[in-house]
Amino acid sequence: MKKVYVGMRADIIHHGHLKIIQEARKLGEVTIGLLTDKAAASYKRMPFFSYEHRKMILENIIGVKEVISQETLDYVPNLMRLKPDYVVHGNDWKTGAQKEVRKRVISVLKEWGGKLVEPDFTKDVSSSQIAEELFELGTTPGARMKKLRRLLELKPIVRVLEVHNGLTGRIVEKTRVVEGDNVREFECMWLSSLTDSTAKGKPDSGCVDFTSRVNTLNQIFEVTTKPMIVDADNGGLTEHFVFMVKTMERLGVSAVIIEDKVGAKRNSLFGAEVEQEQDEIEMFSDKISSGKKAQVTEDFMIIARIESLILNKGMEDALKRAKAYIDAGVDGIMIHSKKKDFQEILEFCREYKQFENKVPLVAVPSTYSSITEEELIGAGVSIVIYANQLLRSAYPAMVNTAETILKNHRALESEEQCMPIKEILSLIPAVCTGGK
């Protein structure tokens, strides 16, 4: 029989997929090239279902002879190995993100006289639309919490953006940019003490209590599905931190970041300009160990934020602390710097690469914002947190609008600075579905 190859992501199986398989069966024996989790996540959102689960479903569809892994969005490696007589794909890829992939398929098939067959795209169904509808239904705390660890396995770097209320959560949930074959988005949210406090009109000095921060979390979680990392300052007393871990885990937070400082809360970016005291390595390591013992699941993460470079304690101290915190069981290391030059961050990363035992590395380029994600990936960084940009950009825009109204005694002149009401409404679910 003729050999037929069908490449699929197949995250949400629908009748459009079955139609493609039926058309392929008419031509010969069907081999499905199923995108691996990493390949699928390289250009779109992370799949709902793992490769193993998707493979099991496809293997049990009538007419599928074999399911093999497709390690990249590019079909060429598998096609060169199998040399199929036909490749079958819906005609929807003639334009858009996969246009170049299609061209490569046509080119390589010519080498052995293969043919591309393109049935009409099933227009009344869309995996992307189904995914959007599933997102609007919401998620569960356990399902949300698991996502960060899975993202770390699949993505070269996890992009995290600051949120401070439900509306900013919706921005992170829905904002994406299409670049060629890739869809870029923020995979995770960050709730910091700075932006949470500032959004409430209070200083970043620990004056917003834990209950208030939990209320903010709940407001964001009600309208989002993406994972959350929470800035927990120094975590408080060790005996209090264990209860914080239990609360965050129960809510579905994926990770907390705690800084190795003690005493009154002071924003790190003040550095040595204000009095700040770093915790003893042994004491902070004990806090990490106690927090890890308190959590119930393997999914929750505790990330240690090292303040040595901020407080001018030097690179050697930062590296020493990183090793100690890893030995204490921490799930990630965040190295912090307030310099505009990112060279000390890169130096830390170079030294960190030599560690025998490593955990994911986190960077927060608030002051050294010229560094690119590609440079961070090359340095070995796994998570990049854009920690305050939404709040910092919103405030001057709102002040400008307020001043414009005051100057002109009316709102007309401010309209050009405002987005249409309909666009705001599109950020918000039209109805509360209640999971139905």
Secondary structure, 3 states (H helix, E strand, C coil): CCEEEEEECCCCCCHHHHHHHHHHHCCCEEEEEEECHHHHHCCCCCCCCCHHHHHHHHHCCCCEEEEEEECCCCCHHHHHHHCCCEEECCHHHHCCCCHHHHHHHHHHHHHHCCEEECCCCCCCCCHHHHHHHHHHHCCCHHHHHHHHHHHHHHCCCEEEEECCCHHHHHHHHHCEEEECCEEEECCEEEECHHHHHHHCCCCCCCCCCHHHHHHHHHHHHCCCCCCEEEECCCCCCHHHHHHHHHHHHHHCCCEEEEECEECCCCCHHHHHHCCCEECCHHHHHHHHHHHHHHCCCCCCEEEEEECCCCCCCCHHHHHHHHHHHHHCCCCEEEECCCCCCCHHHHHHHHHHCCCCCCCCEEECCCCCCCCCHHHHHHHCCCEEEECCHHHHHHHHHHHHHHHHHHHHCCCHHHHHHCCCHHHHHHHCCCCCCCCC
